[in-house]
């Protein structure tokens, strides 16, 4: 496989890489999913879903850390799947990753933009059509903001993380003033009855918390632009997961201590309602404005990371050549970025938030998350003497337990999303076997004849 990083600049420090990860992880996700999570678990036991999401992020982060330290190139999973599975099967898995990414990445972009437009309605009245105009305009604005050199991106990312982290600290600190332990820790008698209904609720709530944690691996997509990647990629992953887990748990507990869980589950603007409960409507509007900045920050980080995957595939000859183009002066894959922005713009006009979140998770579980975890096990078994700049603690437990949790979340999801994810994978396999592989074989044969 060709080196995918030769034209990219290693300009991101550990601080900048961690900031990009964390603003990707936060975004609008936790603020719009809290009502779903509390409603699915029907009480303060919803904290279990946040803990399970954090646990899974640590386990899966161990997989990403090991692979990212070994192969710090643009594209992340695209590179990893080829390397760990080898030539034939690895190339098919990598193609499936790109195939899913051109569908799934715009969905992630759309989710941030849709969440932004929904939360904006707390401040101004918008019709459904006006909300779509706002979400589309936000995608265009962020695309323009990303159209610059990676060093400038790193500086902007740190500033956005300061705003994000500061908002969380304000949110958590404010909750101590009027904390009601009865609301926060009053569990019903059947709260922890281990019935099928409990596990279905936990699975559906965990799907939403996992969505809120996604992004801890963004640094791997930018592997070709990280300074000292063998050290900084693992560190940035674990710093991101640990920091965000603390903030999420603090946020959820403080909100539970400010309002009855039934009110939380029924709120469309739970953070705004929280600040209004503690202060007044004016402060709630300020908090809402900060949440909108956080949502924009996440969209910024998401588009930055995902734009590198089609670029990596194109430079490797496994995707359309035009995506391999790098800006002549700013040194970033501008065609890939513009495609992602355009597709995200269209998706933001077509879909609803709840549909997007579920589709994002279920679509990625098999090929990317389970595929990588199983691949790490295979790589250790097949090539035990390979150099590993970072090796996960307690191998193979993180990968094995991670696979089990991913499959649990998948099979407790609505069947229609499982079927759609399976259909996309099957369609990708058919395209690869009938179009991509024969085309590559033909090109190889022609090259051999020329020689």
Buried (B, 14 or more C-beta within 10 A) or exposed (E): BEEBBEBBBBBBBBBBBBBBBBBBBBBBBBBBBBBBBBBBBBBBBBBBBBBBBBBBBBBBBBBBBBBBBBBBBBBBBBBBBBBBBBEEBBBBBBBBBBBBBBBBBBBBBBBBBBBBBBBBBBBEEBEEEBBBBBBBBBBBBBBEBBBEBBBEBBEBBBEBBEBBBEBBEBBBEBBEEEBBEEBBEBEEEEBEEEEEEBEEBBBBBBBBBBBBBBBBBBBBBBBBBBBEBBBBBBBBBBBBBBBBBEBBBBBBBBBBBBBBBEBBBEBEBBBBBBBBBBBEEEBBBBBBBBBBEBBBBBBBBBBBBBBBBBBBBBBBEBBEEEBBBBBEEBBBBBBBBBBBBBBBBEBBBEBEBBBBBBBBBBBBBBBBBBBBBBBBBBBBEEEEEEEBBBBBEEBBEBBBBBBEBBBBBBEBBEEEBBEBBEEBBEEBBEBBEEEBBEEBEEEEEEEEEEE
